[in-house]
Amino acid sequence: MRNFIAGIITTVVGAGLAGVMIWIAVLPRLDWSASTPPSAFEETLAQNVLRRWVHRNATPSTNPFSAAPENLKGARAEYGEHCAACHGFDGSGRNRFEAAFSPPVAKLTDSVQRLSDAEIYFIIAHGIRNTAMPAFGKTHSPDDMWRAVLWVRHLAHLTPAEKADIEQQVQHATMKHEMTMEHGMAPGASSQMMDGASAPSR
C-alpha cells in the first residue's frame, strides 16, 4: 500500500515538475503573434470546445424580428454600426483595419450559418474570450442584438441589388481609409474631401 501511495505521489510530483518546465522553458518560445495562423490541432480543439460551450449555454429562443423589409433595414444599420468593421459589410471577414487576426475573423456566410439564431445571439451577447469578439450584452438592448442576428442570417441570402450596394459600401470605406492614411495630407483634409463624396444608399 505504501509503495502504491508513493508511486502516486511520485507521478503527481513528476507531472507537476514537467508542467513547470513547460511553463517556464517551452511556452515562452512558441510563436504567440497574431500574424501566425494557429496550428490545425489548436484550431480544431478551440472550435470544438467553443461550439460545445455555445450549444450548451445558449438559451433556446426565437428571433422576435421577421425578415420583413423594414426589419431588415434596421438590422443592416445595426450590423453596419457594430459588426461590419471586423466581419465586413458582406460577412466575408474582410476587416476594415487591414490587419491580421488570430484566430481569424469569422466568415459569417460559412459555418456560422449552421448555428441557430439563439446560438448567434449568445455569441453576440457574451463574446468569446481571447479573441477579438467582444460582448455586447451589457451595453446593448436585446432588440439591438436580435437585429444583428437577423442581418447575419440574411447575409447568406443577399439579393443581387443588395450585393451591388454592399460592394459600393466596401469601395467607399476603402477609399475613405486610403485617404485617411495617405501621408502628407493636411489635417482635416480627409474629412473635408469625404464630406463631398456621396455615401452609398441603404
C-alpha positions in Angstrom: 0.0 0.0 0.0 2.8 2.4 0.9 4.5 1.7 -2.4 1.3 2.4 -4.2 0.8 5.7 -2.5 4.5 6.6 -3.0 4.1 5.8 -6.7 1.1 8.1 -7.0 2.9 10.9 -5.2 6.0 10.5 -7.4 3.8 10.6 -10.5 2.0 13.7 -9.4 5.2 15.5 -8.4 6.8 14.5 -11.7 3.9 15.7 -13.7 4.0 19.0 -11.7 7.7 19.5 -12.4 7.2 18.7 -16.1 4.3 21.3 -16.2 6.5 23.9 -14.6 9.3 23.2 -17.1 6.9 23.5 -20.0 5.5 26.8 -18.5 9.0 28.3 -18.0 11.1 26.9 -20.8 8.7 25.9 -23.6 5.7 28.1 -23.8 7.6 31.4 -24.0 9.5 30.0 -27.0 6.3 29.4 -29.0 5.0 32.0 -31.5 2.0 33.8 -30.0 1.8 36.5 -32.6 -1.5 37.3 -34.3 0.2 37.2 -37.7 0.9 33.5 -37.5 -2.1 31.2 -38.1 -2.9 28.7 -35.4 -1.9 25.1 -35.9 -4.6 22.7 -37.3 -4.6 21.0 -33.9 -5.1 24.2 -31.9 -7.8 25.4 -34.4 -9.7 22.2 -34.3 -9.5 21.9 -30.5 -10.7 25.5 -30.0 -13.5 25.3 -32.4 -14.8 22.0 -30.9 -14.7 23.4 -27.3 -16.3 26.7 -28.3 -19.0 25.0 -30.4 -20.0 22.8 -27.4 -19.8 25.7 -25.0 -22.2 27.8 -27.1 -24.6 24.9 -27.7 -24.7 24.1 -24.0 -25.3 27.6 -22.8 -27.4 29.3 -25.4 -31.0 29.6 -24.2 -33.5 28.3 -26.7 -35.2 31.4 -28.1 -36.6 32.7 -31.3 -35.8 36.0 -33.0 -38.7 38.4 -32.4 -37.9 40.1 -35.7 -39.1 38.6 -39.0 -37.3 39.2 -42.3 -39.7 41.9 -43.3 -38.1 44.8 -45.4 -38.5 47.3 -42.6 -36.9 45.0 -40.1 -34.0 44.2 -42.5 -33.3 47.9 -42.9 -32.9 48.3 -39.2 -30.9 45.1 -39.0 -28.5 46.2 -41.7 -27.9 49.5 -39.9 -27.2 47.8 -36.6 -24.8 45.3 -38.2 -23.1 48.1 -40.1 -22.6 50.1 -37.0 -21.2 47.4 -34.7 -20.2 44.3 -36.8 -19.1 45.3 -40.3 -15.7 46.8 -39.2 -14.4 43.4 -38.4 -16.7 41.0 -40.2 -17.0 43.0 -43.4 -20.2 44.5 -44.9 -20.8 41.3 -46.7 -19.8 39.0 -43.8 -16.7 37.8 -45.6 -14.3 38.7 -42.7 -12.6 41.4 -44.7 -11.9 43.7 -41.8 -11.6 47.5 -42.4 -8.4 47.6 -40.4 -6.4 45.7 -43.0 -5.0 43.7 -40.1 -4.3 40.0 -39.3 -6.4 38.5 -36.6 -5.6 35.2 -34.8 -7.9 33.4 -34.6 -9.2 34.8 -37.9 -12.3 36.9 -38.0 -15.3 34.5 -38.5 -16.8 34.4 -42.0 -20.5 34.9 -41.3 -21.7 33.3 -44.5 -19.9 30.0 -43.8 -20.1 27.7 -40.8 -21.8 30.4 -38.7 -24.9 29.9 -40.7 -25.2 26.4 -39.2 -25.7 27.9 -35.8 -29.2 28.6 -34.5 -30.4 32.1 -34.1 -30.2 31.6 -30.3 -26.5 30.5 -30.6 -25.6 33.5 -32.7 -27.4 35.8 -30.2 -25.5 34.1 -27.3 -22.1 34.8 -29.0 -23.1 38.4 -29.7 -24.2 38.9 -26.1 -21.3 37.2 -24.4 -18.4 37.4 -26.8 -15.6 34.9 -26.9 -12.6 35.3 -24.6 -9.1 35.7 -26.0 -10.4 36.6 -29.5 -11.4 39.9 -31.0 -15.1 39.1 -30.5 -16.5 41.4 -27.8 -19.5 41.0 -25.6 -22.4 43.4 -26.3 -24.9 42.1 -23.7 -24.1 44.7 -21.1 -24.2 47.7 -23.4 -26.9 46.9 -26.0 -30.5 46.0 -25.8 -31.8 42.6 -26.7 -33.6 44.1 -29.6 -30.4 45.6 -31.0 -28.7 42.2 -30.7 -31.6 40.4 -32.3 -31.5 42.8 -35.2 -27.8 41.9 -35.7 -28.7 38.3 -35.7 -31.3 38.9 -38.3 -28.8 40.5 -40.7 -26.2 37.9 -40.0 -28.7 35.3 -41.1 -29.7 37.4 -44.1 -26.1 37.7 -45.3 -26.3 34.2 -46.8 -29.4 35.3 -48.8 -28.4 38.7 -50.2 -30.2 39.8 -53.4 -28.1 40.9 -56.4 -29.2 44.5 -55.6 -28.0 44.2 -52.0 -24.7 42.7 -53.1 -24.1 45.6 -55.5 -25.0 48.1 -52.8 -22.7 46.4 -50.3 -19.8 46.4 -52.8 -20.3 50.1 -53.2 -20.1 50.5 -49.4 -16.9 48.5 -49.4 -15.4 50.7 -52.1 -16.5 53.8 -50.3 -15.0 52.6 -47.0 -11.7 51.6 -48.7 -11.4 55.0 -50.4 -12.0 56.7 -47.1 -9.4 54.6 -45.3 -6.8 55.2 -48.0 -7.5 59.0 -47.9 -7.2 59.0 -44.1 -3.9 57.1 -44.2 -2.4 59.0 -47.0 0.9 60.6 -45.9 1.4 64.3 -46.2 -2.4 65.1 -46.2 -3.1 68.3 -44.4 -5.0 68.0 -41.1 -8.8 67.8 -41.7 -8.3 67.5 -45.5 -9.5 63.9 -45.5 -12.8 64.6 -43.7 -13.4 67.7 -45.9 -12.9 65.7 -49.1 -15.1 62.9 -47.8 -17.9 65.4 -47.0 -18.3 66.0 -50.7 -18.3 62.3 -51.5 -21.6 60.6 -52.0 -22.3 57.8 -49.4 -23.8 54.6 -50.7 -27.5 54.2 -50.5 -29.1 51.9 -47.9 
